[in-house]
Amino acid sequence: MRIEKNALISNSLGINSRCKLLVNLECNDDLYSIEDLIKAHSKYYILGEGTNIIPPSFYDGLILKVEFNHVNNNNNILSVGASYNWSDLVTFCIKENINGFENLIDIPGSVGAGPIQNIGAYGAEVSRLIDSIDCFCLNSFSKKSLKNTECHFSYRNSTLKNSHYLIYNINFKSNLKKDISYKYNSIQKYMTKNLVNSDNLMIEDVAKIISIIRSETLPNPNKIHNAGSFFKNPIIDKKLINFNKFPEDKLIIWNYSDSLVKVGAARLIELIKDRLIPSKNVSIYKNHSLVLITNGKATQDDVLDFASQINKLVYETFNISLEIEPNIIN
Ligand SMILES: Cc1cc2nc3c(=O)[nH]c(=O)nc-3n(C[C@H](O)[C@H](O)[C@H](O)COP(=O)(O)OP(=O)(O)OC[C@H]3O[C@@H](n4cnc5c(N)ncnc54)[C@H](O)[C@@H]3O)c2cc1C
């Protein structure tokens, strides 16, 4: 176990943030050794690569970081350590001809964080790939393996979010049949424009297309500070939407269930963004209105103030409340 005092909390929003203690957990024994440390501190937070967090300037508690980096494929189960980089795993799967991961290429962050918000993109979600998740419970200080159904995955959510479970290993299904998903609107558009034939499309072809689309629409967090989509697409009763200021065809609305629709949050923000009071350190990314970017000088308050300004205007205009997607650390 490596412990660092007053350590930086790395985060893709570029917020200058430190914590009282950063605890790196490197092996099984380390998991069983953290009980005393946790009991001696008032709070803790589990950190992956920090691409989906909004941290404070100082976190007066323990930051726990899992450093399990293995990958083993046996008996149709791919067991992967929580700190393995997600996109590296997708690349590994494509090389090994393991199906189902390809649409999730280039999502930043670690494997361990994937199930927390059920990462998803281009019509795919990680929940479909998971067999079980090996956790260390920070209440009982014992190991617990959760079956897929016990995680209650839904759109950008699971019961693992804000739970006491520290994920150290995920068991993925490595025998899924090839079932290439290329019907997503932007993939279709790309294929039509570039005359890509869907016959004999391979998983690596879809991954390559998605990689290109992502690089054109999303900022690279290593160059521009951001946390990806800042708000979830709201799921609501269509009758509640206020269409007085903008007609229905100006919004992007997908059917979600018999009574609910999912509304494209990026479009809602696009329609109100001219009325926002600019922030010194936070702004909206030019290629994607759902992404907030910072100049590397923003604080947690700067980010949350700008987000709440957006939320207020969206609510006043459409009667829709937006929910912040990244995790706010208090
Ligand atoms: C440019 C960009 C694009 C993105 N695109 C997408 C996208 O297409 N789809 C999508 O779903 N997300 C996307 N994201 C969000 C982000 O990539 C994912 O949420 C990712 O899973 C976060 O991984 P991380 O390791 O950085 O987690 P962190 O940001 O460190 O943590 C995120 C959450 O997971 C918890 N956590 C992390 N590791 C563990 C663990 N081992 N055990 C228990 N809890 C843990 C943390 O406590 C926190 O609540 C994007 C982000 C960026 C910056």
Ligand as a Chemical Component Dictionary entry (heavy atoms), coordinates in Angstrom:
data_LIG
# 
_chem_comp.id                   LIG 
_chem_comp.type                 NON-POLYMER 
_chem_comp.pdbx_formal_charge   0 
_chem_comp.three_letter_code    LIG 
# 
loop_
_chem_comp_atom.comp_id 
_chem_comp_atom.atom_id 
_chem_comp_atom.alt_atom_id 
_chem_comp_atom.type_symbol 
_chem_comp_atom.charge 
_chem_comp_atom.model_Cartn_x 
_chem_comp_atom.model_Cartn_y 
_chem_comp_atom.model_Cartn_z 
_chem_comp_atom.pdbx_ordinal 
LIG C1  C1  C 0 -13.977 13.265 -23.240 1  
LIG C2  C2  C 0 -14.845 12.344 -22.423 2  
LIG C3  C3  C 0 -15.741 11.520 -23.058 3  
LIG C4  C4  C 0 -16.557 10.652 -22.323 4  
LIG N1  N1  N 0 -17.423 9.857  -22.996 5  
LIG C5  C5  C 0 -18.234 9.025  -22.309 6  
LIG C6  C6  C 0 -19.153 8.181  -23.009 7  
LIG O1  O1  O 0 -19.204 8.158  -24.235 8  
LIG N2  N2  N 0 -19.966 7.387  -22.271 9  
LIG C7  C7  C 0 -19.914 7.360  -20.903 10 
LIG O2  O2  O 0 -20.690 6.602  -20.297 11 
LIG N3  N3  N 0 -19.045 8.137  -20.220 12 
LIG C8  C8  C 0 -18.207 8.963  -20.878 13 
LIG N4  N4  N 0 -17.332 9.769  -20.198 14 
LIG C9  C9  C 0 -17.291 9.722  -18.733 15 
LIG C10 C10 C 0 -16.155 8.821  -18.166 16 
LIG O3  O3  O 0 -15.276 8.476  -19.178 17 
LIG C11 C11 C 0 -16.711 7.539  -17.547 18 
LIG O4  O4  O 0 -17.629 7.841  -16.539 19 
LIG C12 C12 C 0 -15.596 6.668  -16.949 20 
LIG O5  O5  O 0 -16.136 5.422  -16.592 21 
LIG C13 C13 C 0 -14.913 7.305  -15.733 22 
LIG O6  O6  O 0 -13.782 6.524  -15.420 23 
LIG P1  P1  P 0 -12.703 7.023  -14.375 24 
LIG O7  O7  O 0 -11.773 5.895  -14.111 25 
LIG O8  O8  O 0 -12.084 8.275  -14.831 26 
LIG O9  O9  O 0 -13.606 7.255  -13.085 27 
LIG P2  P2  P 0 -13.556 8.461  -12.037 28 
LIG O10 O10 O 0 -13.912 9.723  -12.725 29 
LIG O11 O11 O 0 -12.295 8.435  -11.278 30 
LIG O12 O12 O 0 -14.749 8.038  -11.081 31 
LIG C14 C14 C 0 -16.066 8.022  -11.559 32 
LIG C15 C15 C 0 -16.962 7.354  -10.504 33 
LIG O13 O13 O 0 -16.620 5.975  -10.387 34 
LIG C16 C16 C 0 -16.272 5.651  -9.033  35 
LIG N5  N5  N 0 -15.190 4.662  -9.120  36 
LIG C17 C17 C 0 -14.068 4.743  -9.882  37 
LIG N6  N6  N 0 -13.339 3.626  -9.750  38 
LIG C18 C18 C 0 -14.000 2.827  -8.868  39 
LIG C19 C19 C 0 -13.744 1.537  -8.299  40 
LIG N7  N7  N 0 -12.653 0.838  -8.606  41 
LIG N8  N8  N 0 -14.639 1.033  -7.413  42 
LIG C20 C20 C 0 -15.760 1.720  -7.080  43 
LIG N9  N9  N 0 -16.053 2.944  -7.573  44 
LIG C21 C21 C 0 -15.186 3.485  -8.461  45 
LIG C22 C22 C 0 -15.842 6.966  -8.407  46 
LIG O14 O14 O 0 -16.015 6.945  -7.003  47 
LIG C23 C23 C 0 -16.777 7.941  -9.101  48 
LIG O15 O15 O 0 -18.035 7.929  -8.460  49 
LIG C24 C24 C 0 -16.478 10.631 -20.907 50 
LIG C25 C25 C 0 -15.549 11.458 -20.255 51 
LIG C26 C26 C 0 -14.740 12.305 -20.999 52 
LIG C27 C27 C 0 -13.741 13.179 -20.297 53 
# 
loop_
_chem_comp_bond.comp_id 
_chem_comp_bond.atom_id_1 
_chem_comp_bond.atom_id_2 
_chem_comp_bond.value_order 
_chem_comp_bond.pdbx_ordinal 
LIG C1  C2  SING 1  
LIG C2  C3  SING 2  
LIG C2  C26 DOUB 3  
LIG C3  C4  DOUB 4  
LIG C4  N1  SING 5  
LIG C4  C24 SING 6  
LIG N1  C5  DOUB 7  
LIG C5  C6  SING 8  
LIG C5  C8  SING 9  
LIG C6  O1  DOUB 10 
LIG C6  N2  SING 11 
LIG N2  C7  SING 12 
LIG C7  O2  DOUB 13 
LIG C7  N3  SING 14 
LIG N3  C8  DOUB 15 
LIG C8  N4  SING 16 
LIG N4  C9  SING 17 
LIG N4  C24 SING 18 
LIG C9  C10 SING 19 
LIG C10 O3  SING 20 
LIG C10 C11 SING 21 
LIG C11 O4  SING 22 
LIG C11 C12 SING 23 
LIG C12 O5  SING 24 
LIG C12 C13 SING 25 
LIG C13 O6  SING 26 
LIG O6  P1  SING 27 
LIG P1  O7  DOUB 28 
LIG P1  O8  SING 29 
LIG P1  O9  SING 30 
LIG O9  P2  SING 31 
LIG P2  O10 DOUB 32 
LIG P2  O11 SING 33 
LIG P2  O12 SING 34 
LIG O12 C14 SING 35 
LIG C14 C15 SING 36 
LIG C15 O13 SING 37 
LIG C15 C23 SING 38 
LIG O13 C16 SING 39 
LIG C16 N5  SING 40 
LIG C16 C22 SING 41 
LIG N5  C17 SING 42 
LIG N5  C21 SING 43 
LIG C17 N6  DOUB 44 
LIG N6  C18 SING 45 
LIG C18 C19 SING 46 
LIG C18 C21 DOUB 47 
LIG C19 N7  SING 48 
LIG C19 N8  DOUB 49 
LIG N8  C20 SING 50 
LIG C20 N9  DOUB 51 
LIG N9  C21 SING 52 
LIG C22 O14 SING 53 
LIG C22 C23 SING 54 
LIG C23 O15 SING 55 
LIG C24 C25 DOUB 56 
LIG C25 C26 SING 57 
LIG C26 C27 SING 58 
# 
